[in-house]
Amino acid sequence: MNNYREYLERLKKGEKGLNPFLDFLDIKLTDLKDGFAEFRMKVRPEYMQGAKIMQGGMVVALGDEAIAHAMMTQLSPNEGLTTVELKSNFLSAVSEGELIAQATVFKKGRSLVIGDCLVTDDKGKNICRVSATFLLLKNK
């Protein structure tokens, strides 16, 4: 299993190279506490689809990462995670500015963890709601 506590502490300090996906999309951690994570991502021209709005999968990926990191704050040293279900509700299109993803852990059970995330733009407009169920992996 990964050492999530160490990973999260290093990520909070802004260390690069810990999560290549976050680095690739230039997603920044802006807040992290027990059961909560906030990430920000700039809307870039290369993230646009043909209609000149941000491709939906990019928005969902931001939400998925925020949820996973909120869940990591509640893991024991012998636990890990993997996504088993992901649902998104697109609420509005976005083509400029910055996205803010705020995620919370809804419930951590014995084998599943459920999380929610609201992605807004930098003007406070709701862009996407993401819900996820993760399988709790246990190292014996």
KOLTOR-908816 format. One record per atom (N, C-alpha, C): x, y, z; residue in one letter. Coordinates in steps of 0.05 Angstrom, whole numbers, plus 5000, padded with zeros to 4 digits. Example, Ala and Ser with C-alpha at 12.3 -4.5 7.8 and 13.67 -1.06 7.14 Angstrom:
! residues 2
526448865156a524649105156a526449345156a525749555142s527349795143s525850015157s
END
This chain:
! residues 140
501749765000m500050005000m501850255000m500750464990n502150724991n501950845019n503951015024n503951165049n502451425043n499851425046y498151655039y498651895056y499251845082r499652075100r502152235091r504252085085e506752215075e506252355048e504952215030y504252325004y502752585007y500652595024l499052825027l500653055039l502352995058e503953205071e505853335050e507153165034r508953265013r507453424992r504953334985l503353474965l502553744975l501753755001k501054015013k503354215012k505754115013k508154295012k508754384983k507254274964g507654354936g509654194921g510553974932e512553804919e511553694892e513053724871k512353624845k513353334842k512253184822g513152914816g511752704832g510152774852l508752574868l506452444854l505052604837n502752514822n502952624794n504052464775p504452564748p501952674735p499552564741f497052654729f496452934738f496752994764l496253264774l498253464761l500753374759d502753544747d502153604717d501353394703f500753414674f498453614669f496353604686l494153794682l494454054698l496654074712d497254314729d494954364749d494154144762i492154154783i493554214809i492554414823k493854494848k492054434872k493254324893l491854284918l491854544933l489454634942t489254894956t488254864984t487054634991d486154595018d485854295023d486554205047l486353925054l486053895084l483953765092k483553695120k481953445122k481353355145d479953095149d477353085133d477252905113g474852865098g474353085077g476253255071f475753475053f478253535036f477853595011a480053674993a479053884974a480754084968e480154284948e482454294928e481754274902f483654304881f482854524862f484754644848r484254844828r485654764802r484354834780m485454784754m484755004735m486655114721k486155324701k484855194676k482955334665v481755254639v483655344617v484655154602r486655214581r485455154553r486555294533p485655244505p485854944497p487854804506e488254524498e486154344512e484654444531y482554284544y479854314531y479654484510m477154534496m476454314477m473954264473q473054084452q472154254428q470954134408g470354274383g468454504386g466754504405a464854734409a466054954426a468754934431k470155144446k469355164475k468454934487i467954914515i469654694526i470254704552m472054504564m470854224561m472554034554q471753764550q470853654577q468553524578g467253434603g469053244619g470453064606g472152874620g474253004637g475153234628m477253384643m476053484669m473553584668v472253684692v471753454711v470853224701v470352994718v472952884730v475152894715a477752804725a478552974749a478153234747l478753414770l477053334794l474553284790g472853204813g473652934824g474352744808d475252484816d477752504834d479652664825e482052704841e481452834868e479753034868a479053164893a477752974912a475852814902i474552614920i476652414930i478252304913a480252104922a482052224944a482952474941h484652594961h483252654987h480652724985a479152755010a478952495025a478552275010m478452015022m481151925034m483351995021m485951925031m486452025059m485252255066t485652375092t484452195114t482752005107q481451835127q482351545126q484451495111l485451215109l487251145132l487150895141s489050785160s491550705144s493850675158p496250595143p496050345127p494250155134n494049905119n491849915098n490750155091e488550175072e489450325046e488050255025g488350384999g485650414986g485650524962l483150594948l483250524919l480950464907t480750454878t477850524871t477450674850t474850764842t473250524831t470750494840v468950284828v466550414814v465850664820e463650784807e464051084808e463351214786l463651504783l461351614768l460051814779k457651934766k458052234764k457252354742s457552644740s454952764729s454353004739n452053164730n453253424720n453153474694f454153724683f452053934686f452754154699l450854364706l451154614688l453554654678s454054884660s456654844645s456854974622a459354954607a461355174617a463855124611v465955314619v467955334596v468955574591s470955604570s473255784578s473255894602e475456064611e475556064641e477756174651g478056214680g479255974694g478355924718e479455704735e477155544747e477655284750l475655114763l476555054791l474655044809i475154974837i473554724844i474854514853a473454274861a473654234891a471354224904q471254184933q469953914938q471453734950a470453464954a470253394984a468353234991t467953135018t467452835018t468152715040v467552435044v464752425055v462952285042f460152255051f460052035072f461251805066k461251575085k463551395079k464851315101k466951105099k465850865114k465450655099g464550405111g466750205114g466049945117r468149745120r469449665094r467949695072s469149615046s468849825024s467050025029l466650235009l466850505022l467750705005v467750985013v466251134992v464451315001i462851474982i463651764986i464151904963g464852184964g463352354944g463252604950d461852794932d463753034927d463353164904c464853394896c463153584880c463453834886l462254044869l464454204856l464354214830v466354364814v464954624806v466254854813t465155114806t467255264790t466455474777d468455644764d469355864784d471156034776d472256234794d470356464800d468056454788k465956654793k463756534811k464156284819g462156154837g459956004823g460055984796k458055844781k458455544783k456355394788n456555094789n456954984761n458954824758i459754714733i459054414731i459754264753c459253974752c459153864781c457453674785r457353524810r458353244804r460253154820v461352884816v460952724842v460052484839s459752294861s461352044854s462551934875a464251694870a464051494893a464251244885t464551024905t467250894900t468750874921f471350744920f471350494937f472750284927l473150044942l475450084962l475050024987l477050045007l478849795006l481349824999l483249594997l484649575024l484849325034k486249285059k488549095056k490849185066n493349025065n493348865091n493548605088k493548425112k496248365122k
END
